[in-house]
Amino acid sequence: MRKSRWIGVGLTVSALVLSGCSAGPAGTNVAQDTKAPLELWTRTTPGGAGEQATKRLAEAFEKATGFKVQVTAIFDDFETKLAQRAAQRDLPDIVMNDVTQVGTLKSQGLVREIEQGKIKHAAELTEQALKSNQTPDGKLYGLPYSAQASALLIRKDWREKLGKSVPQSWPELVDLAKAFTTGDPDGNGKNDTAGLNATLSTKRGYASWYFSNFLWAAGGDFITEAGGGKYKPSMSTPESVTAVQWFRDLGCKDNVIQPGSVTMPTPATNETFEAGKAGMYVVGPYLLPRFDKALGKDKYEVVPMPKGAKNADVLAEGLSIYMMAGSPNQAGQDAFGDFAISADGQKIGMEGDSAFIVQLPVNKNIDISQVRPDPRWKTYAEIYAKSGHYAPSIPNWTPVRQDTADTVSALIADCKLDTKAELAKLDTKLTATLQQQGISAS
């Protein structure tokens, strides 16, 4: 059994208030032992490819440094189980999870600040990836080890059959979506194809996650920084209203979004695209191996999203390494993070055709074309570098994403709702959320 460890700050997790032994920074009062094994939790399916890839990275780290690592893969109820361990004052040493968790983990006192000077390879990180792990005060609470951005997947065989070009603008995107919906691109004589595959379920905020690829390109935003670490809601601004109305028309007016989209989380939309029921899909690179197998890589193409009213910004995401508070082996934590972001560690994470944990490298010394010759990966890398847009690192992004998803999904589901009125209501909710987190500009 692991030694119980005190966390050196007060923190609130699931209504449990844990008091540490001192008022100092998280974890500073814990006796250190550089020989203590590191317990690593990764949010992935137990027994799956992600777990195996993480174990390969851990084994290479052990061989290179002598530190010992125990990998545990958890997918369901990850945050709940982490909160339970926090209540026991016995957090794992390292957590590998989404970059959007940085604000939440920091505000709960579950992670310690990372001293960038102690991470040798931190200087090799891309500025974009590094900033995504910083809180508004500029401090670093996570190390990025993988990045990704959205691209537009198009059924190339359908597009060429219908004599259409790759869309370069939103009107051209709509035109292609209509052709895929009404032009019988699969040639089966049935009206059973949709132009755009969209994840618009409220579950885990999927509708907000998907819609962000259009909102930012139109010049809108969920919340806008007002200076001094404060934010104001932005879903009722003219730019955001225009973006929502345009997107809503795809479903309510043009009828080019797949049936049942408002109840579909990502697993269902993935199945829709690979089953040949939709012609376009905005998604990250992690599905390439799956779609290559299901459709054949010659059947679809990967292209940048067409420019919106402002730009071609798309959702950027990533995975981060968090140094959990209370670890008796902070030297080991730092060493693992340093190894994972090094060129060697990144290449290990990119190994394989499907069992990889690094989508796009965050180490600027790696040329993705040298590791993955498939030109589609270079396309994704270029999109990320030019147009990748991360969600802000506020104390808790989840309620912002969820409230927005609820509204966007409802507007698609009920075409009689008033767009401006619903977005005004949403901004009222977002104001309350920002106030609760102490970051409201009003």
HULIN-V449551 format. One record per backbone hydrogen bond with DSSP energy under -0.5 kcal/mol. CO is the residue of the C=O (numbers start at 1). NH is the residue of the N-H. Records with the same first field share a line. If there is no record, write none. Layout:
BEGIN
CO: NH  NH
END
This chain:
BEGIN
11: 13  18
13: 16
15: 17
16: 13  18
17: 19
18: 11
25: 28
27: 30
33: 36
37: 39
38: 40  70
39: 93  94
40: 72
41: 96
42: 44  74
45: 48  51
48: 52
49: 53
50: 54
51: 55
52: 56
53: 57
54: 58
55: 59
56: 60
57: 61
58: 62
59: 63
60: 64
61: 65
62: 66
68: 38
69: 71
70: 40
72: 42
74: 44
75: 78
77: 81
78: 82
79: 83
80: 84
81: 85
82: 86
83: 87
84: 88
85: 90
86: 89
89: 5
93: 324
94: 41
95: 97  322
96: 43
97: 320
98: 101
99: 102
101: 105
102: 106
103: 107
104: 108
105: 110  111
106: 109
110: 325
113: 115
114: 116
115: 118
116: 119
118: 120
119: 122
120: 123
121: 124
122: 125
124: 364
126: 130
127: 131
128: 132
130: 133
131: 134
133: 141
135: 138
139: 135  141
140: 114
142: 144
143: 321
146: 319
147: 360
148: 317
151: 153  283
152: 303
153: 281
154: 156  301
155: 159
156: 160
157: 161
158: 162
159: 164
160: 163
168: 307
169: 173
170: 174
171: 175
172: 176
173: 177
174: 178
175: 179
176: 180
177: 181
178: 182
179: 183
184: 187
190: 192
194: 279
195: 280
196: 198  258
197: 282
198: 200
201: 207
202: 205
203: 206
205: 208  209
206: 210
207: 211
208: 212
210: 213
211: 214  215
212: 216
214: 218
215: 220
216: 219
217: 310  311
222: 234  235
224: 232
227: 230
230: 226  227
231: 441
232: 224
234: 221  237
237: 241
238: 242
239: 243
240: 244
241: 245
242: 246
243: 247
244: 248
245: 249
246: 250
247: 250  251
248: 251  252
249: 253  254  255
250: 256  257
256: 195  196
258: 261
260: 263
261: 200  264
263: 265
264: 201
265: 268  269
266: 270
267: 271
268: 272
269: 273
270: 274
271: 275
272: 277
273: 276
277: 194
279: 155
280: 197
281: 153  283
283: 151
284: 287
285: 288
287: 291
288: 292
289: 293
290: 294
291: 295  296
296: 299
299: 156  157
301: 154  303
303: 152
307: 170
311: 308
314: 389
315: 150
317: 148
318: 99
319: 145  146
320: 97  322
321: 143
322: 95  324
323: 112
324: 327
328: 33
329: 333
330: 334
331: 335
332: 336
333: 337
334: 338
335: 339
336: 340
337: 341
338: 342
339: 342  345
342: 346
343: 347
344: 348
345: 349
346: 350
348: 351
349: 357  358
354: 356
357: 359
360: 147
362: 126  364
363: 366
365: 367
366: 368
367: 370  371
368: 372
374: 377  378
375: 379
376: 380
377: 381
378: 382
379: 383
380: 384
381: 385
382: 386
383: 387  388
384: 388
387: 314
389: 316
392: 394
393: 136
397: 401
398: 402
399: 403
400: 404
401: 405
402: 406
403: 407
404: 408
405: 409
406: 410
407: 411
408: 412
409: 413
410: 414
413: 415
414: 417
417: 419
418: 422
419: 423
420: 424
421: 425
422: 426
423: 427
424: 428
425: 429
426: 430
427: 431
428: 432
429: 433
430: 434
431: 435
432: 436
433: 437
434: 439  440
435: 438
439: 231
END
